[in-house]
Amino acid sequence: MNSPFRNKLQRESERLEKREALLLAAVRMFNTKGFFATSLDDVAASLKVSKPLIYHYLGNKDQVLLECVTRGLEELRRAVQDARLIKGDGLGRLRIFLQKYAEIIMEDFGRCVIRTADEALSKESALRFRQLKKEIDTEMRTLIRAGIKDKSIARGDVKMIAFTLAGALNWPARWHNPNGKDSARVIAADMVDILTKGLAAR
């Protein structure tokens, strides 16, 4: 006879599913309405649940936003770590990372990273946010330096190259329409092609 009661694994799976649904609802509302214009009441109402349920699964509004941006930054960190393992020259690895970077920036949590200003977070959360962003910038500069070293990337100011690439690839987080004609993958590929043609060693 099958037990009508959920086992520990089922309960944990259900908890994670509910938590993910709440986080996704929050990040989409932050991206659409803006953090300051969104209340946890709004998020709760969108899923027809109570606000205390959000506190139970995610914490207060600052904690919810920090988790949203942390999720996006962790996706970017995994992308750069994966790119570093790819065989090939530095420019090739950088292109692979930039492609994934741009795609992530056009997704829910990556978009939240770009649309969130430090002042939206508490002092401690803002510090963590800046630290994570700095890690991504450092990793990108490492890829650029490796390309310059193996001569697949032309010599240049590494900081300026990183800022230019990130600045250009961050912008779709504000104008990309997920329901538009071109997919994030296509847009990312076109942008990376344009940006890296000027980096290739001649």
N, C-alpha and C positions, 0 to 999 in steps of 0.2 A: 504494500500500500504506500502510495506517495504521500509524503507529509504536506499538509496545507501551509506549513510554516516555512518561511524563507530561511535558508542556511546562511552562515556568516559570509560566504562568498557572494551570494545573491544580494544580501543587504548592502555590502560594500559596493557592489556594482551599481545598485540603484542609487546609493548616495553620490557616487561619482557622476552618474548620469544627470542627476538633479543639479548638482553643483556646476557641471559644465553648461547646462541649459541656462542657469542663472547668469553665469559669467558671460556667455555669448549674448544674451539679451542686453546685459549692461554695456558691453563693449560696442555693440551696434548702436545703442542709444547715445553713448558718449560721442561716437563718430558722427552721428547724424545731427544731434541737437547741441552737442558741446557738453563738456563736463559740468560747467556751472549751471547750465540750463536744465540739467537732468537731475532728478531726485531719485532716491531709492524707492520712493512710492511709485514713481513712473515705471521703473524697472519691474517692480512687483506687479503692478497693474497689467503690464504687457503680457505677463504669464498667468494672470489671475491667481496670484498667491499673496500671502501677507508679507509685509516688510520684515517682521521678525524672522521669517524664513531665510531672508537674505543675510541677516546678521548671523544666523545660525551656521549657514554654509560658507559665507564669504567674509563676514566682518563688516566694518563700517565703510562709508563711501571712499575714504582715502585708501583703505586696504583693498577695496575692489579695483580701484584705478591702478594701484601699484601692481596688483596681480595681472591686470590686463597688459600693461606695458612690459612687465617682466616676461610674460609669455611671448610677446613679440620679439623682445631682445634675445631670449633664449633660442628662438627659432633662427635668428640671424647668427648667433654664436655657433649653433650646430652647422649652419650652412658654411661658415668659414672654416670650421674644423674639417668638414667633409672635403672642401675644395683643396685643403692642404695635403690631403692624402692622394689626390689625383696625380697620375703620372703625366709628365709633359713639362713644358716650360712655364715660367712665371706668369707670362701673359695669358696663357691658356687657363691656368688655375684661377687667375684673377677674373677672367671672363666668366668662368663657371660660377664663381662666388657672386659676381655682380648680377648675373642672370637670376640667381635664386634670391638675392637681396631685393631686387626690384619686384619680383613676384610676391615676396613676403610683405613688402610695403603696401601692396595693393590688396592684401587680405585683412581680415578684421583686426587682429591683434597688432600686426605690423603697422597698419594705418593709424592705430591708436598711439603708437610710439611717436609718430611724426606729428600728430595733431595735439599731443599733450605738452603743455609748457610746464616748466619747473614749478611755477607758482600755483599750479593746480593741486600740488601735493604738499603734504606736511613737510617740515624741515628734514626729518629723518628719511622719509620716503623719497624726497627730492634728491637727497644725497645718494641714496641707493640707485636711483634712476640715472643720475649723472655718471656714477661709477660704471654701470652696465654699458651705457653709451660709449664711454671712454674705452672700454674693453673692445668693443666692435671697431672703433676707429683705429686702435692700436693694431688689431689683427689685420685690418685692411692695409695699413701702412706696411706691415710685415710682408704681405703678399706683393705689394708694389716694389719694395726693396729687393725681394727675391728675384723679381722680373728684371730689375735694373742690373742686378748682379750677374744673372745669366745672359744678359744682353738681349732679351726678348722685348724689354720695355726700354724706350729711349730715356736717357738721363734727364732728370728734372727734379724739381722741388717736391719731395714726397708728401709733405704736409699739404701743399697746394693741390697736388693731384688727388689726394684723398678727399679733400674738402670739395673739389669740383665734382668728382664722381658721386659722392654722397648727396651733395646739393641737388644735382640733376635727378638722381634716382629717387630722392625723397619726394619730389614734387608730385608725382602721380597719386600719392596718398591723398592729395587734395582735389585732383581733377578727374581721376579715373572713375568711370561708371561701370560697376560690376555687371550691369545688364546691357552694356554697350556692345557694339558690333565686334570690336577687337578684344580678345582675351588678354588677361594679364600676361600670359606667357609670350604672346605675340608682341605686345607693347614692350615688354622687358627685353626681348631679343633685339628689336629694332633700336631701342635706346642704347643697349650695350654695344651694338655694332657701331653706332654713330660715335659713342664716347671713346671706344678703345682704338678706333682707327688712328686717332691722333697720338696714341701711346706707343704704338708698335715701332720698334727700332727699324731704322732705314738702312 
